[in-house]
Every structure is written in C-alpha cells, then in structure tokens.
C-alpha cells in the first residue's frame, strides 16, 4: 500500500496527504489454483510418500509372512531356543540376549523417523531395504536352522508316522526333573526285503540337573522279558514286532522308568556320524581279532589309546564273541559313549562341522527331538551336568537255554537293583553283575541268630563260617523266627554272597531286603531247625582277593628290552598282584587332535577272572582321555589324576619326564581302588 502528497501550484506546503486505496486480490477458484505448476509438484510428492509407506508396509508384511512360513507356529519358542543355545555354546555373550532385541527396536525406530522425514527418495528407499533385511534375515536364518533340525523327525511320511507312534509312548518332561533318553541301535539286513530289523542296542541315558550327573543303563538284547501284545521273548524282539514305539514301551515297563525322548540310529548312520566327527579316541583294552575266514564278524583292532574311525568303532561296540558275550559288549558301548562325551569340545567350536553333523543326523536317525524348542532343554542340561561324573550300570543275569533258545534271565530283584544304581549312581558301592563275586569274605559281616530252638546251633554255624574266612559272629537266640528253613537276609548288592552262605547251610534260602533285620549292614543269618550243625563243604570258593605285593620285579627284563626298542620313556610297576599276567606289549603312534603323530606304547595285563587292564605311555601330554579328572591327589610326591566311575577308579594318570602315563582298569572295573592307587604309586623307570 502507498501514499502521495498534494501540492498547490506556486505554494511549497503540502495541501494534503492521501493514501492509495487497497485493491483486493482476485478470487481464484480452487480448480484454477490446482492448475499452477507448484501445486502439481506438491501433489506428486504426497502421492510418492503414500506409495512409499504402502511399500514399506507391504515389505514388512511380506517379511513377517516369510518368517512365519519358515518356522511355523513355534516361531517364538524356536527363536528363544536358538538364542539360548547360541548363548550356552559361548558363541554369543550373555548381554546379547537383551541387547539384540533392543538394537533391533532402535534400528526400526531410526528407519521409521527417516521415512517420516522429507529426505531424498533414495535415502527413504535405502531405509525400506534395511527394514526388509532386518525383518527377513532372522526368519530365513531361523527357518534354515529349524528346518535342519526338524528333518530329524520328519524326513518322510513313513518316518513322521513312526515318530508320532513312538511319541505316544513317551512321558512329558517335567521342569527341574531328570531327563531320560533311550538310545536304540537298530540292525536291518540288506539281504532280507522289508526286514523290520531288531534293536542291537538299547541304552537309557539320564541327565540329572539336581546331582549334575549323567548315568547310563544297558539291558542285554537277549534279556527274557514280557513284550506287550507279544508275550515272553528276547528284549530286542520288541523292536522287530513294533518298531521303536514298542521298544520304548517294553523298556519302560521292564524297568519302571519313564522315557522322555528316543533316538534311533542304524549301523550305517553310526559309521557315517563317527567319520564325520573325525573319529573317536578310545582306550582299547586288548587285541580284538576275528579273521575274514571266521564264522563271526571279522574284526582287527590292536590295544591301546587310539583314534577309531567309523568302521573300527562299529566293530568295537558290536563285538560280543568272548566269554562274557553281551555283558562286555554293553560295557564297551558305555565306554565309547563316555569317551565320545568327553571329547565333545573337539567339535562344538567348529560350526561348519556342527552343521554337517546336524545334516547327517537328519538323514541317519529317527527321533522325537525334531525342533530347536525340543532340543533346548537337552542342550541346557548337557551344559549343566558335570562331564567328569558319568556313571554306568548294566543288568546281568543267568544265561539258560529255554526251549532251545539262549536267553539272559534276571530276577525282579536284580532289575530293581540295577534301576536303583542307575537312579542313584553316587550311592551305588559297585555296579551290579559279575563283579559282585569279587567282593571278598572280609568285606562284610555275617551275624548269626539261633532260631532253631536247639542250644548252640547258631554258635556252631558262626564258628564254621569264620573258619572258612567269613567275618561271622554268633549274636544269640532270635526273639522270634517261625520258619523251619534257615534264612539268609541280604541287601541287593550282597545277594551273590548270601547265596554262597546259603549253599553252606543247606537247606537255606536267600531273602533280599533293603537292609538286614535290626538295620545291620552285611548278612544276617537265622539258623532254623533244618540246619544239622555241620556246614556243607563249599563247591567252589569265590575269586581270590586282590593282594598287592610291593617290591616285585615281574617281567623286569622284558620291560628293559622293550624300553630299548621304544621311543617312549617307559615306566613299569614294582607292585604286583599274584595271578596277573602280561598279555601283550605294543609300540605305535597315535594321531593327535592337531594332526601330529606321537609315539605311544601299551602293555596289556590279563587277570585270573579273564579281564584286561592296561598300562599306557605316550608323548602326547594332553589327550582327551585326561581332560577333566574327577579329582587330583598327591601320593608319594606324585600328582595323580583320578577318574572315577561311581565309587570305582577307572583311570589313574600322571605326567613325568615329558611323558604321560596311566593305568586303565578293566571294562568291569575289576581292580579295586587300593590296587589302582598302589600300582600307580609304584611305577619306576623301566631301566
């Protein structure tokens, strides 16, 4: 708006000041305003923003849909399991469990702010790409991992059906309770079309979070049991008639134990998995040899600590053609699993090998552990338990022939005893079975009560038992004993010794109880009127006690000569048990975990009972065999690494002069703890 002044002609003063009147702006209709070029550009920009937001929403929806399709309805549980397993394995720090989701939220918030700003279109497009990648990548990664593990139980429709049938026989996991997993080794004949197969091995593994222990229970495949819907037959026939579902049900009913999961693997799968792991180091106790011309399965494995490939490992765990048949085979299988578990650190840090292993498992096994969610608790327990506390229990019994068929027959008391040792391995003084016969007479008391009504009869029985080497004592008259047959009361772990005493007091019967009458450990004998006052001569004495003699130079010359021929600096024991005999000396090389070859030597010793223990020496100071000892003890200035199975010593190791030495007990842990420690403390240079 302007103003102007009015002057009169010839006069200098202003006559008046006037303002220019305002001219109102022309009213432009909306249609005419939209037609301007600037307005057109603004409209296009708004349309672009709308399309960008729609594209972002579409990408987010697509990524979410792909993630959901990849992992199914268990997406949240499996995602949590994947993070938890990665954290437990040490591949992710603990703080990442919270930091990763927080970083994702912050990133999405930043991208959202970028999209809402008036930035260049290229920047907004980059933001959309980041959103798509961030949301889709976890879905694809988790989908890959979950699909990989999911194939364990769902490779084909037939496998899925088998798994679902077996799953109905399983018991659900309970929080904080032990986890029981049945391992089934299946044998299928390629020469028989549609062969249903049979279970060559059934082994129950228990992971206990309360005691931090792992225990294993093996049942003989020839054990005579009642198979539901079939009748009495061998244990391995359950698999033949009903696959893993009936095998799981039968094992559970025989033992009374709940089974939470199962894993079935056949021979080719076992072979492939062991080879994929690069082999397994195993302390082989003796030479295993059957020639190709033999009617038995051929095998050729030398003694000593060595790396077994899939072929030799399968031969080792399947071998049964010795005097103890299935019983020693169960011990070898449990030994192999213990050593496999001890060496797990060799592979857990190699993720490429882990992925290959998972792929192999998907092809070679059947299992209900078919998702990350189901695997999570198993892996968590594996990290919780103490890997140095792995216990073994195996059921043994008589081996009669019934209707022309050879069976293993165990009483209900023997089964119950094995189950109790399995459930409470730390309280089990010895494993059930053949080793019970090596409990000497001096290891338990025999308290004799007179229930016959004949004065002095109990004292006579006690005196004669004491003369035979028993720690027997006459307690007095029984307050009440209505029976007419002498009874020997015994806890489960002294049943064999009770039977030996009953044979001396014939006729007599054995009564197995939790503890003896009057809560006294050992044997309690109630002499009845059936006892004639004279102990029957023993048909055969028990195995002789192991007496370790010091200052012995047994085979000293052979050791000296062997030391001259061996690159390892050898040591030999100066303490010795009469009856022990050297079976074999062997010098060889063992491949280490870093690919080198180290000199090694082993001496095999045979016991009178037919067991084999070994003396090992090698220039490899840190093999998996001596990782994570149960405890360390100094004896005579020597630092001994002690490895226990339950209350029994399995291995005693020490290092000296740049050499690792150890004494390895027999498969059934025949050597007592005192003998194992005495042997280790007595070692001296071979020359």
C-alpha positions in Angstrom: 0.0 0.0 0.0 1.4 3.5 -1.0 0.7 7.2 -0.1 1.0 10.5 -2.1 1.1 14.3 -1.3 -1.0 17.1 -3.0 0.7 20.5 -3.6 -0.9 23.7 -4.8 0.9 25.4 -7.7 3.2 28.1 -6.6 3.0 27.1 -2.9 5.6 25.0 -1.1 3.4 23.5 1.6 1.6 20.2 1.3 -2.1 20.7 0.9 -2.9 17.1 2.0 -1.6 13.6 2.2 -3.6 10.9 0.5 -3.3 7.0 0.6 -3.7 4.8 -2.4 -6.8 2.7 -1.9 -6.3 -1.2 -1.5 -7.1 -3.3 -4.4 -8.5 -6.6 -3.2 -6.7 -9.8 -4.6 -8.7 -11.5 -7.3 -10.5 -14.6 -6.0 -9.1 -17.7 -7.8 -11.3 -20.7 -7.9 -9.7 -23.9 -6.4 -9.6 -25.5 -9.8 -7.6 -22.7 -11.2 -5.1 -22.8 -8.2 -4.5 -26.6 -8.7 -3.6 -25.9 -12.2 -0.5 -23.9 -11.2 2.9 -25.8 -11.7 4.0 -25.6 -8.0 0.8 -27.1 -6.7 1.2 -30.0 -9.2 4.6 -30.9 -7.8 3.3 -30.9 -4.2 0.6 -33.3 -5.1 3.1 -35.7 -6.7 5.3 -35.6 -3.6 2.4 -36.5 -1.4 1.5 -39.4 -3.7 5.1 -40.6 -3.5 5.1 -40.6 0.3 1.9 -42.6 0.3 3.3 -45.1 -2.1 6.5 -45.4 0.0 4.6 -46.0 3.2 2.5 -48.6 1.4 5.6 -50.3 0.0 7.1 -50.3 3.5 4.0 -51.9 4.9 4.0 -54.5 2.1 7.7 -55.3 2.7 7.1 -55.6 6.5 4.1 -57.8 5.9 6.0 -60.0 3.4 9.0 -60.4 5.7 6.7 -61.3 8.6 4.8 -63.8 6.4 8.0 -65.4 5.2 9.4 -65.7 8.7 6.1 -67.2 9.9 6.0 -69.6 7.0 9.7 -70.6 7.5 9.3 -71.6 11.2 5.6 -72.3 11.7 3.7 -71.7 14.8 6.7 -72.3 17.1 8.5 -69.2 15.8 8.7 -67.5 19.2 9.7 -70.6 21.1 12.3 -71.6 18.5 13.7 -68.1 18.3 14.1 -68.1 22.0 15.7 -71.6 21.8 18.1 -70.5 19.1 19.3 -67.5 21.1 19.6 -69.6 24.3 21.6 -72.4 22.6 23.9 -69.9 21.0 24.4 -68.2 24.3 25.1 -71.5 26.1 27.6 -72.6 23.5 29.6 -69.4 24.1 29.1 -68.2 20.5 27.1 -65.2 21.9 27.8 -63.2 25.0 25.2 -63.2 27.7 24.3 -59.5 27.3 23.4 -60.1 23.6 20.3 -61.9 24.7 18.9 -58.5 25.7 21.0 -56.2 23.5 20.0 -57.8 20.2 16.2 -57.1 20.5 17.0 -53.6 21.9 19.2 -52.8 18.9 16.6 -54.1 16.5 13.9 -51.8 18.1 16.3 -48.8 17.9 17.1 -49.6 14.3 13.5 -49.8 13.3 12.7 -46.6 15.2 15.5 -44.8 13.3 14.3 -46.1 10.0 10.8 -45.0 10.8 12.0 -41.5 11.6 13.9 -41.4 8.3 10.8 -42.4 6.4 8.7 -39.7 8.1 11.2 -37.0 7.2 11.4 -35.0 4.0 14.6 -36.7 2.9 15.6 -37.6 -0.5 13.7 -40.5 -2.1 16.9 -42.6 -2.4 17.5 -42.4 1.4 14.0 -43.5 2.1 14.3 -46.4 -0.3 17.5 -47.4 1.5 15.6 -47.3 4.8 12.9 -49.6 3.4 15.6 -52.0 2.3 17.1 -52.1 5.7 13.7 -52.8 7.3 13.1 -55.7 4.9 16.6 -57.2 5.5 16.4 -56.8 9.3 13.0 -58.4 9.5 13.5 -61.2 6.9 17.1 -62.3 7.9 16.2 -63.8 11.3 13.2 -65.5 9.7 15.4 -67.1 7.0 18.2 -68.0 9.4 15.9 -69.5 12.0 13.9 -71.2 9.3 17.0 -72.8 8.0 18.2 -74.0 11.4 14.7 -75.1 12.5 14.1 -76.9 9.2 17.5 -78.6 9.5 16.7 -79.9 13.0 13.1 -80.6 12.1 14.2 -83.1 9.5 15.4 -85.4 12.3 11.8 -86.5 12.9 10.2 -85.7 9.6 12.3 -86.7 6.6 9.5 -88.7 5.1 5.9 -89.6 5.8 6.9 -93.0 7.0 9.4 -91.6 9.4 6.9 -89.0 10.7 4.4 -91.8 11.3 7.0 -93.8 13.3 7.9 -90.8 15.4 4.3 -89.9 16.1 3.6 -93.5 17.2 6.6 -93.6 19.4 5.8 -90.1 20.9 2.6 -91.5 22.3 4.7 -93.9 24.5 6.9 -91.1 25.8 6.4 -89.2 29.0 6.5 -85.4 29.0 9.4 -83.6 30.5 8.9 -82.0 34.0 10.7 -78.8 34.9 13.7 -79.4 37.2 13.4 -83.2 36.9 15.9 -85.6 35.2 15.7 -86.3 31.5 15.7 -89.9 30.3 16.6 -90.6 26.6 16.5 -94.1 25.1 19.2 -94.7 22.5 18.3 -97.5 20.1 20.8 -99.1 17.8 18.9 -100.8 15.0 20.1 -103.7 12.8 18.5 -104.1 9.4 19.5 -106.8 7.0 20.0 -105.7 3.4 19.6 -109.2 2.2 16.0 -109.5 3.5 13.4 -107.4 1.7 11.3 -105.3 4.1 13.2 -106.5 7.1 11.7 -104.9 10.2 15.1 -105.2 11.9 15.9 -105.7 15.5 17.4 -103.5 18.2 21.0 -104.4 18.6 21.4 -102.0 21.5 19.1 -100.3 24.0 20.7 -97.8 26.3 19.0 -95.3 28.6 20.8 -92.1 29.3 19.7 -89.9 32.3 20.7 -86.3 32.7 20.0 -85.2 36.3 20.1 -81.4 37.0 19.9 -81.9 40.7 23.1 -84.0 41.1 24.7 -82.7 37.9 25.4 -86.3 36.8 24.9 -88.5 33.7 24.1 -92.1 34.2 23.6 -94.9 31.6 21.6 -98.1 31.9 22.1 -101.0 29.5 19.8 -104.1 29.2 21.1 -107.2 27.4 19.4 -107.7 24.0 18.8 -111.3 24.9 17.1 -110.5 28.2 13.9 -112.5 28.5 11.1 -110.1 29.1 7.3 -109.8 28.6 6.6 -107.8 25.4 3.1 -106.2 25.5 0.9 -107.9 22.9 3.6 -110.4 22.0 4.4 -112.4 25.1 7.8 -113.6 26.5 10.6 -113.1 24.1 14.1 -111.5 23.9 14.4 -107.8 24.6 15.4 -107.0 21.0 12.3 -108.6 19.6 10.2 -105.7 20.8 11.7 -103.6 18.0 11.0 -106.3 15.4 7.3 -106.6 16.3 6.6 -102.9 16.9 9.5 -100.7 16.0 10.8 -98.0 18.4 7.3 -97.4 19.9 7.1 -101.0 21.3 10.8 -100.9 22.2 10.2 -97.8 24.3 7.1 -99.2 25.9 8.8 -102.5 26.7 11.9 -100.9 28.2 9.8 -98.6 30.3 7.6 -101.5 31.7 10.6 -103.7 32.4 12.4 -101.0 34.4 9.5 -98.9 35.6 11.3 -95.8 34.4 9.7 -93.0 32.4 11.2 -92.3 29.0 11.1 -88.7 27.7 12.8 -88.9 24.3 14.2 -91.5 22.0 16.9 -91.5 19.3 17.3 -94.4 16.9 20.3 -94.9 14.6 21.3 -97.8 12.4 24.8 -99.2 11.7 25.4 -97.1 8.5 24.3 -94.0 10.4 26.7 -94.7 13.3 29.5 -95.3 10.9 28.8 -92.1 9.0 28.5 -89.9 12.1 31.7 -91.2 13.7 33.6 -90.5 10.4 32.0 -87.0 10.2 33.4 -86.3 13.7 36.8 -87.3 12.6 36.8 -90.4 14.7 36.7 -91.0 18.4 39.6 -91.6 20.8 39.1 -94.8 22.8 41.3 -96.8 25.2 41.1 -100.3 23.7 41.7 -102.8 26.5 43.1 -105.7 24.4 43.5 -107.1 20.9 40.2 -107.8 19.1 40.6 -110.2 16.2 38.4 -112.4 14.1 39.8 -113.3 10.7 37.8 -112.9 7.5 37.5 -116.7 7.4 35.9 -116.8 10.8 32.2 -117.6 11.2 32.0 -114.5 13.3 32.0 -110.9 12.1 35.6 -110.0 11.2 37.5 -107.5 13.4 41.1 -106.5 13.8 41.8 -103.8 16.4 45.0 -103.5 18.3 45.1 -102.5 22.0 45.9 -99.0 23.3 44.6 -95.5 23.2 43.8 -94.7 19.6 41.6 -92.9 17.2 38.8 -95.2 15.9 37.1 -94.4 12.6 33.5 -95.3 11.9 34.3 -98.9 10.7 36.5 -99.8 13.7 34.2 -98.0 16.2 31.2 -100.0 15.0 33.2 -103.3 15.2 34.4 -102.4 18.7 30.9 -101.6 20.2 29.3 -104.6 18.5 31.9 -107.3 19.4 30.4 -110.0 21.6 32.4 -113.2 20.9 34.2 -113.6 24.2 33.4 -115.4 27.4 31.1 -112.6 28.6 29.2 -112.0 25.4 26.6 -109.3 25.6 27.7 -108.2 29.1 31.1 -107.0 27.9 29.6 -105.5 24.8 27.4 -103.3 27.0 30.5 -102.2 28.8 32.3 -101.3 25.6 29.3 -99.4 24.4 29.1 -97.3 27.6 32.9 -96.8 27.5 32.6 -95.5 23.9 29.8 -93.1 24.8 31.7 -91.8 27.8 34.8 -91.1 25.7 32.6 -89.5 23.0 31.1 -87.2 25.5 34.5 -86.4 27.0 35.7 -85.3 23.5 32.6 -83.1 22.6 34.8 -79.9 22.9 36.7 -81.0 19.8 33.7 -80.3 17.6 31.4 -77.8 19.4 33.5 -74.8 18.3 33.6 -75.9 14.6 30.2 -74.7 13.4 30.7 -76.0 9.9 31.2 -79.4 11.3 28.2 -79.0 13.6 26.0 -78.1 10.6 27.3 -81.1 8.7 26.7 -83.3 11.8 23.1 -82.0 12.1 22.5 -82.8 8.4 23.9 -86.3 8.9 21.7 -86.8 12.0 18.7 -85.7 9.9 19.4 -88.5 7.4 20.6 -91.2 9.7 18.3 -91.1 12.8 14.7 -91.2 13.9 13.9 -89.1 16.9 11.2 -87.0 18.6 13.7 -84.2 19.1 12.7 -82.6 15.9 12.8 -78.9 16.7 15.0 -76.3 18.4 12.4 -75.9 21.1 12.6 -79.6 22.0 16.4 -79.7 21.8 16.7 -76.6 24.1 16.3 -78.4 27.4 18.5 -81.3 26.4 21.4 -78.9 25.5 20.8 -76.9 28.6 21.2 -80.0 30.8 24.2 -81.1 28.8 25.9 -77.7 29.8 24.7 -78.0 33.4 25.9 -81.5 34.3 29.5 -82.3 35.4 31.1 -84.1 32.5 33.5 -85.8 34.8 30.6 -87.5 36.6 29.3 -90.1 34.1 28.2 -93.4 35.6 27.3 -96.7 34.0 25.0 -99.5 35.1 24.4 -102.7 33.2 22.0 -105.5 34.1 23.4 -109.0 34.2 21.8 -112.4 34.9 21.9 -116.1 34.2 22.2 -117.5 30.7 20.0 -120.5 30.5 18.6 -122.2 27.4 14.8 -122.4 27.3 13.1 -124.5 24.5 16.4 -124.5 22.6 16.8 -120.7 22.8 19.6 -119.0 24.7 18.4 -116.2 27.0 19.6 -113.8 29.7 17.3 -114.2 32.7 17.4 -111.7 35.5 15.2 -111.7 38.6 12.9 -108.8 39.6 15.4 -108.1 42.4 18.3 -107.9 40.0 16.3 -105.5 37.8 15.3 -103.4 40.7 18.9 -103.2 42.0 20.2 -102.1 38.6 17.5 -99.4 38.4 18.4 -98.1 41.9 22.1 -97.9 40.9 21.0 -96.1 37.7 18.9 -93.6 39.7 21.4 -93.1 42.5 24.8 -93.8 40.9 26.8 -92.0 43.6 25.3 -94.2 46.3 26.0 -97.5 44.5 29.1 -99.1 46.0 29.6 -101.3 43.0 27.9 -101.9 39.7 25.5 -104.9 39.6 26.6 -108.1 37.9 29.7 -110.2 37.7 31.9 -108.0 39.8 29.8 -108.8 42.9 31.5 -112.2 43.1 34.8 -110.4 43.7 33.5 -108.9 47.0 35.7 -110.9 49.4 34.5 -112.5 52.6 36.4 -110.0 54.7 34.4 -107.1 53.2 31.1 -107.8 55.1 29.9 -109.2 58.4 27.8 -112.3 58.9 25.6 -112.0 62.1 24.1 -115.4 63.1 21.0 -115.7 65.2 19.8 -119.1 66.6 16.1 -119.5 65.6 16.1 -123.3 65.8 15.3 -123.8 69.5 18.4 -126.0 69.7 21.0 -124.6 72.1 24.4 -123.8 70.5 23.3 -124.4 66.9 23.8 -120.7 65.9 27.2 -120.6 67.6 28.3 -123.7 65.7 27.3 -122.2 62.4 29.1 -118.9 63.1 32.3 -120.7 64.1 32.4 -122.9 61.0 31.7 -119.8 58.8 34.5 -118.0 60.5 36.9 -120.9 59.8 36.1 -120.5 56.1 37.2 -116.9 56.2 33.9 -115.1 56.9 33.7 -112.3 59.5 31.0 -114.3 61.3 29.8 -113.8 64.8 27.1 -115.5 66.9 24.7 -112.8 68.2 22.4 -115.0 70.3 18.9 -116.5 70.1 16.3 -115.0 67.9 13.4 -113.4 69.7 11.0 -114.9 67.1 11.6 -116.9 63.9 8.6 -119.1 62.9 10.3 -120.6 59.8 11.7 -124.1 59.7 14.3 -123.4 56.9 17.4 -121.4 57.5 17.2 -117.9 56.0 20.0 -115.5 54.9 18.9 -111.9 54.7 21.0 -109.6 52.4 20.9 -106.2 50.8 20.7 -106.3 47.0 24.4 -105.7 46.4 25.3 -108.8 48.6 22.8 -111.3 47.0 25.5 -113.4 45.4 27.5 -113.6 48.7 24.3 -114.5 50.5 23.7 -117.4 48.1 27.2 -118.7 48.8 26.5 -118.7 52.5 23.1 -120.3 52.0 24.8 -123.1 50.0 27.0 -123.8 53.0 24.0 -124.0 55.3 21.8 -126.2 53.1 18.8 -126.3 53.1 18.6 -122.5 53.3 17.0 -119.7 51.3 18.1 -116.1 50.5 15.8 -113.2 51.2 16.8 -109.9 49.6 15.8 -106.8 51.6 16.6 -103.1 51.6 18.7 -103.6 54.7 19.1 -106.6 57.0 17.0 -107.1 60.1 17.8 -104.8 63.1 19.2 -102.3 60.5 22.6 -104.0 60.5 24.6 -103.9 57.2 26.1 -107.1 55.8 24.4 -110.5 56.0 22.1 -111.7 58.8 21.5 -115.5 59.2 18.6 -117.0 61.1 19.6 -120.7 61.7 16.5 -122.9 61.7 15.9 -126.5 62.7 16.7 -127.6 59.1 20.4 -127.0 59.9 22.1 -130.2 61.1 25.0 -128.5 62.7 27.6 -129.1 60.0 28.5 -126.6 57.3 28.5 -128.2 53.8 31.9 -128.2 52.1 32.0 -125.3 49.6 31.6 -126.4 46.0 34.0 -123.7 44.8 35.4 -120.7 46.6 34.9 -117.1 45.4 37.5 -115.4 43.4 40.7 -114.8 45.4 41.2 -111.4 47.0 43.5 -109.0 45.2 46.6 -108.7 47.3 49.0 -106.1 46.0 52.6 -107.0 46.8 55.3 -104.3 46.9 58.9 -104.7 45.7 58.1 -107.0 42.8 60.1 -107.1 39.6 57.7 -109.1 37.5 58.9 -109.2 33.9 61.6 -106.6 34.6 63.9 -107.9 31.9 61.1 -107.8 29.3 60.4 -104.1 30.3 64.0 -103.2 30.0 64.3 -104.7 26.5 61.0 -103.1 25.4 62.3 -99.7 26.6 65.4 -100.1 24.4 63.1 -100.6 21.4 60.5 -98.0 22.1 60.9 -94.2 21.5 58.8 -93.6 24.6 60.5 -93.4 28.0 58.8 -96.4 29.7 57.9 -96.9 33.4 56.9 -100.2 35.0 55.0 -101.1 38.2 57.0 -102.6 41.1 53.8 -103.6 42.9 52.0 -106.6 41.6 49.1 -108.9 42.2 49.8 -112.7 42.0 47.9 -114.1 39.1 48.2 -111.1 36.8 49.9 -111.9 33.5 51.2 -109.7 30.8 49.3 -110.5 27.6 50.9 -108.1 25.0 53.4 -105.3 24.6 52.8 -102.8 21.7 54.6 -99.7 20.5 52.8 -97.5 18.0 51.9 -93.9 17.0 48.7 -92.0 17.8 47.4 -89.1 15.7 46.8 -86.0 17.9 43.9 -83.5 17.6 46.3 -81.1 15.8 47.2 -83.6 13.1 50.6 -84.7 14.5 51.8 -88.2 15.2 53.0 -89.0 18.8 54.9 -92.1 20.0 52.9 -94.3 22.3 53.2 -97.7 24.0 50.8 -100.0 25.8 51.1 -103.1 28.0 48.0 -105.4 28.3 47.6 -107.4 31.6 45.2 -110.3 32.0 43.6 -111.1 35.3 42.7 -114.6 36.6 39.0 -113.7 36.0 39.6 -113.0 32.3 39.6 -109.2 32.5 42.2 -106.9 30.8 43.7 -103.8 32.2 46.4 -101.7 30.5 49.5 -99.6 31.2 49.6 -96.7 28.7 52.5 -94.3 27.9 52.7 -91.6 25.3 54.5 -88.4 24.3 51.1 -86.7 23.9 50.6 -84.8 27.2 47.0 -83.6 26.8 44.8 -86.1 25.0 41.1 -86.1 25.7 41.5 -89.1 28.0 43.0 -87.0 30.8 40.7 -84.0 30.4 38.5 -83.0 33.4 39.7 -85.5 36.0 37.3 -86.3 38.9 39.9 -85.2 41.4 43.6 -84.8 41.8 45.6 -86.5 44.6 49.3 -86.5 45.6 50.7 -89.9 46.5 54.4 -90.2 47.3 55.2 -86.9 45.8 53.4 -87.8 42.6 50.5 -85.8 41.3 47.8 -88.3 40.3 44.8 -87.5 38.1 41.9 -89.7 39.2 39.0 -90.7 37.0 36.1 -92.4 38.8 33.0 -94.3 37.7 30.7 -94.1 40.7 32.9 -95.1 43.6 35.3 -97.1 41.5 38.5 -95.9 39.9 38.5 -96.2 36.1 41.8 -94.5 35.3 44.8 -93.1 37.2 47.2 -90.8 35.2 50.4 -88.8 35.9 53.0 -86.9 33.9 56.8 -87.2 34.2 59.8 -86.6 32.0 57.7 -85.2 29.2 55.6 -88.4 29.1 52.0 -89.1 30.0 51.3 -92.4 31.8 48.1 -94.0 33.1 46.7 -97.2 34.4 43.3 -98.2 32.9 41.0 -100.5 34.8 39.2 -103.5 33.2 35.9 -103.0 31.4 34.0 -104.1 34.5 36.3 -102.2 36.9 37.7 -105.4 38.5 40.7 -103.8 40.1 39.9 -102.2 43.5 40.7 -98.6 44.2 43.5 -99.7 46.5 45.1 -101.8 43.8 44.8 -99.0 41.2 46.4 -96.4 43.5 49.0 -98.8 44.7 50.0 -99.7 41.2 50.2 -96.1 40.1 52.3 -95.1 43.1 54.8 -97.9 42.5 55.9 -97.0 38.9 59.6 -96.7 38.3 61.7 -96.3 35.1 61.8 -99.5 33.1 65.7 -99.5 33.1 
